[in-house]
Amino acid sequence: MNRWFKLVIVSACFMSFPLIAQELNLSPNEVNFKLSLEGSRFSSAINILLMMTFLSIAPSLVLMMTSFTRIVIVISFLKQAMGTQQAPSGRTVSALAIFLTIFIMQPVWTDIYENAIQPLSDRKIDEKTAYKRAVEPLKSFMLKQTRDSSLLLFMEMAEMEPVDSVEELPMRIVVPAFMLSELKTAFQMAFLIYLPFLVIDIVVATILMSMGMIMLPPMMISLPFKLLLFVMFNGWELLVKTLVTSFY
């Protein structure tokens, strides 16, 4: 049905073309189309195209080049360690991760806006210079969180020659190395978070077995103690503080 609908639309356009040409005092057989690449229209079209492209890949950029990945992974492991799979919900975790990412990345984004976006809007610099200025603070942030072993790994796979400074590395090396380092750091933090809750599970399971309550699930008894322990020590504040300070 969609195919026939498209055919009808195309046929209607061709049939109405002579009427439009007659209305505009044009000859249907002598209509010429001219594309001008001069002036500001071409620049505006390119800017719109770049903006649409950026908006389409913005979620991937947030995942790849910011602190979002580490925060989401750590909070997800916290939910599993506590045994509360549905609380907080996935949307709540994502919202918290987004706002923490904005808080952590604000100095970087401010630098990009003041040195790249604002001068480009005022036509003081061209697009190439704006790109270089925008990449510098973002690359500096990622390199501070990236391990040398991850950088060397991707340099070897790309068969890249050694460089004098890590700032000379291209983004195709820095971005995947940063993601790999973030995954490793997130799993290390998750392991440390898991330990106290694992101890509670072991203690509760041992007590139940010694009392002969083998059929009673240990999770039913350990979950309230986990929640109590987490609330008593201001777990959310400690977790957020640890996540934020881990990037500085």
C-alpha positions as CSV (number, residue, x, y, z in Angstrom):
1,M,0.0,0.0,0.0
2,N,2.9,2.4,0.7
3,R,4.3,1.7,-2.7
4,W,1.0,2.7,-4.4
5,F,0.7,5.8,-2.2
6,K,4.2,6.9,-3.3
7,L,3.3,6.4,-6.9
8,V,0.2,8.5,-6.6
9,I,2.1,11.4,-4.9
10,V,4.8,11.4,-7.6
11,S,2.2,11.3,-10.4
12,A,0.3,14.2,-8.8
13,C,3.5,16.2,-8.6
14,F,4.3,15.7,-12.3
15,M,0.7,16.5,-13.3
16,S,0.6,19.7,-11.3
17,F,4.0,21.0,-12.5
18,P,2.5,22.6,-15.7
19,L,-0.1,24.4,-13.7
20,I,2.5,25.8,-11.3
21,A,4.7,26.9,-14.2
22,Q,1.7,28.6,-15.9
23,E,0.9,30.4,-12.6
24,L,4.5,31.7,-12.4
25,N,4.5,32.6,-16.2
26,L,7.1,29.9,-16.9
27,S,7.4,27.5,-19.7
28,P,7.4,23.9,-18.5
29,N,9.9,23.0,-21.3
30,E,12.3,25.8,-20.4
31,V,12.6,25.7,-16.7
32,N,16.2,25.7,-15.5
33,F,17.4,25.1,-12.0
34,K,20.5,26.9,-10.7
35,L,22.4,26.0,-7.5
36,S,24.4,28.9,-6.1
37,L,27.3,28.1,-3.8
38,E,28.1,31.7,-3.1
39,G,27.1,33.9,-0.2
40,S,25.8,32.9,3.2
41,R,23.2,30.4,2.2
42,F,25.6,27.6,1.6
43,S,27.3,28.3,4.9
44,S,24.0,28.2,6.7
45,A,23.0,24.9,5.0
46,I,26.3,23.4,6.1
47,N,25.8,24.6,9.6
48,I,22.3,23.1,9.8
49,L,23.6,19.8,8.4
50,L,26.4,19.7,11.0
51,M,23.9,20.5,13.7
52,M,21.6,17.7,12.7
53,T,24.5,15.3,12.5
54,F,25.6,16.3,15.9
55,L,22.2,15.9,17.4
56,S,21.9,12.4,15.9
57,I,25.1,11.2,17.4
58,A,24.9,13.2,20.7
59,P,23.7,10.1,22.8
60,S,26.8,8.2,21.6
61,L,29.1,11.1,22.4
62,V,27.6,11.3,25.9
63,L,28.3,7.6,26.4
64,M,31.8,7.6,24.9
65,M,33.4,10.9,25.9
66,T,32.0,11.8,29.4
67,S,31.6,10.4,32.9
68,F,28.2,8.9,32.1
69,T,29.4,5.3,31.6
70,R,31.3,5.0,34.9
71,I,28.4,6.4,36.9
72,V,25.7,4.1,35.4
73,I,27.8,1.0,35.8
74,V,28.6,1.7,39.5
75,I,25.0,2.4,40.4
76,S,23.8,-0.7,38.5
77,F,26.3,-2.9,40.5
78,L,25.1,-1.2,43.7
79,K,21.5,-2.3,42.9
80,Q,22.6,-5.8,42.4
81,A,24.7,-5.9,45.5
82,M,21.8,-4.7,47.6
83,G,19.3,-7.0,45.9
84,T,16.9,-4.2,44.9
85,Q,16.6,-4.9,41.2
86,Q,13.7,-2.5,40.7
87,A,14.5,0.3,43.0
88,P,15.7,2.7,42.0
89,S,14.3,2.2,38.5
90,G,16.4,2.4,35.3
91,R,15.0,5.8,34.4
92,T,15.9,7.2,37.9
93,V,19.5,5.8,37.5
94,S,19.8,7.3,34.1
95,A,18.5,10.7,35.2
96,L,20.9,10.7,38.2
97,A,23.8,9.8,35.9
98,I,22.9,12.5,33.5
99,F,22.8,15.3,36.1
100,L,26.0,14.0,37.7
101,T,27.6,14.0,34.3
102,I,26.4,17.6,33.7
103,F,27.9,18.6,37.1
104,I,31.2,16.9,36.4
105,M,31.6,18.0,32.8
106,Q,30.5,21.6,33.4
107,P,34.0,23.1,33.4
108,V,34.8,21.3,30.2
109,W,31.6,22.4,28.4
110,T,32.1,26.0,29.7
111,D,35.6,26.0,28.2
112,I,34.3,24.7,24.9
113,Y,31.5,27.3,24.7
114,E,33.7,30.3,25.6
115,N,36.6,29.4,23.4
116,A,34.9,27.6,20.4
117,I,31.2,28.0,20.1
118,Q,30.9,31.7,21.1
119,P,33.7,32.9,18.8
120,L,32.3,30.8,16.0
121,S,28.9,32.3,16.5
122,D,30.4,35.8,16.4
123,R,32.3,34.8,13.2
124,K,35.7,35.5,14.8
125,I,37.0,32.1,13.9
126,D,36.3,29.5,11.3
127,E,34.9,26.0,11.7
128,K,38.3,24.3,11.6
129,T,39.7,26.5,14.4
130,A,36.5,26.0,16.5
131,Y,36.8,22.2,16.1
132,K,40.4,22.3,17.4
133,R,39.5,24.5,20.3
134,A,36.5,22.3,21.2
135,V,38.5,19.1,21.1
136,E,41.4,20.3,23.3
137,P,39.6,20.5,26.7
138,L,37.6,17.3,26.0
139,K,40.7,15.4,25.1
140,S,42.5,16.8,28.2
141,F,39.6,15.5,30.4
142,M,39.7,12.1,28.8
143,L,43.5,11.7,29.0
144,K,43.4,12.4,32.8
145,Q,41.1,9.4,33.2
146,T,42.8,7.1,30.6
147,R,45.5,4.6,31.5
148,D,48.7,4.4,29.6
149,S,48.2,0.7,29.0
150,S,44.9,1.4,27.1
151,L,46.6,4.1,25.0
152,L,49.5,1.8,24.1
153,L,47.0,-1.0,23.2
154,F,45.2,1.0,20.6
155,M,48.4,2.6,19.3
156,E,49.8,-0.9,18.7
157,M,46.6,-2.0,17.0
158,A,46.6,1.1,14.8
159,E,50.3,0.6,14.1
160,M,51.0,4.2,15.1
161,E,54.4,5.6,15.7
162,P,55.3,6.7,19.3
163,V,54.6,10.4,20.1
164,D,56.4,12.9,22.3
165,S,53.2,13.7,24.3
166,V,49.8,12.1,24.8
167,E,48.2,15.4,23.7
168,E,49.4,14.6,20.1
169,L,47.4,11.5,19.9
170,P,44.3,11.6,17.6
171,M,40.8,11.2,18.9
172,R,40.4,7.8,17.3
173,I,43.0,6.6,19.8
174,V,42.0,8.6,22.8
175,V,38.2,7.8,22.7
176,P,38.3,4.0,22.7
177,A,41.2,4.0,25.2
178,F,39.1,6.3,27.5
179,M,36.1,4.0,27.2
180,L,38.2,0.9,28.1
181,S,39.7,2.7,31.1
182,E,36.3,3.8,32.3
183,L,35.0,0.2,32.2
184,K,38.0,-1.0,34.2
185,T,37.6,1.8,36.8
186,A,33.9,1.2,37.1
187,F,34.3,-2.5,37.7
188,Q,37.0,-1.8,40.3
189,M,34.7,0.6,42.2
190,A,31.8,-1.9,41.9
191,F,34.0,-4.7,43.5
192,L,34.7,-2.5,46.5
193,I,31.0,-1.6,46.8
194,Y,30.1,-5.3,46.6
195,L,32.3,-6.4,49.5
196,P,30.3,-5.1,52.6
197,F,27.0,-6.4,51.1
198,L,28.6,-9.8,50.3
199,V,29.8,-10.0,54.0
200,I,26.2,-9.5,55.2
201,D,24.9,-12.2,52.8
202,I,27.5,-14.6,54.1
203,V,26.8,-13.9,57.7
204,V,23.1,-14.2,57.3
205,A,23.4,-17.5,55.3
206,T,25.7,-18.9,57.9
207,I,23.3,-18.1,60.8
208,L,20.3,-19.5,59.0
209,M,22.2,-22.8,58.2
210,S,23.3,-23.1,61.9
211,M,19.7,-22.6,63.0
212,G,18.5,-25.3,60.5
213,M,16.5,-22.8,58.4
214,I,17.8,-24.1,55.1
215,M,14.6,-23.6,53.2
216,L,14.4,-19.9,54.2
217,P,16.0,-17.7,51.5
218,P,18.8,-15.6,53.0
219,M,17.9,-12.7,50.8
220,M,14.7,-12.1,52.7
221,I,16.7,-11.6,55.9
222,S,19.7,-9.8,54.5
223,L,17.9,-7.2,52.4
224,P,16.5,-5.2,55.4
225,F,20.0,-5.3,57.0
226,K,21.6,-4.0,53.8
227,L,19.1,-1.2,53.5
228,L,19.6,-0.3,57.2
229,L,23.4,-0.3,56.8
230,F,23.2,1.8,53.6
231,V,20.9,4.4,55.1
232,M,22.8,4.6,58.4
233,F,26.1,5.5,56.7
234,N,24.5,7.9,54.2
235,G,25.2,5.6,51.3
236,W,23.9,7.8,48.5
237,E,25.9,10.8,49.7
238,L,29.1,8.7,50.0
239,L,28.5,7.1,46.6
240,V,27.9,10.4,44.8
241,K,30.9,12.0,46.5
242,T,33.1,9.1,45.6
243,L,32.0,9.2,41.9
244,V,32.4,12.9,41.6
245,T,35.8,13.1,43.3
246,S,37.1,10.1,41.2
247,F,37.3,12.4,38.2
248,Y,39.4,15.1,39.9
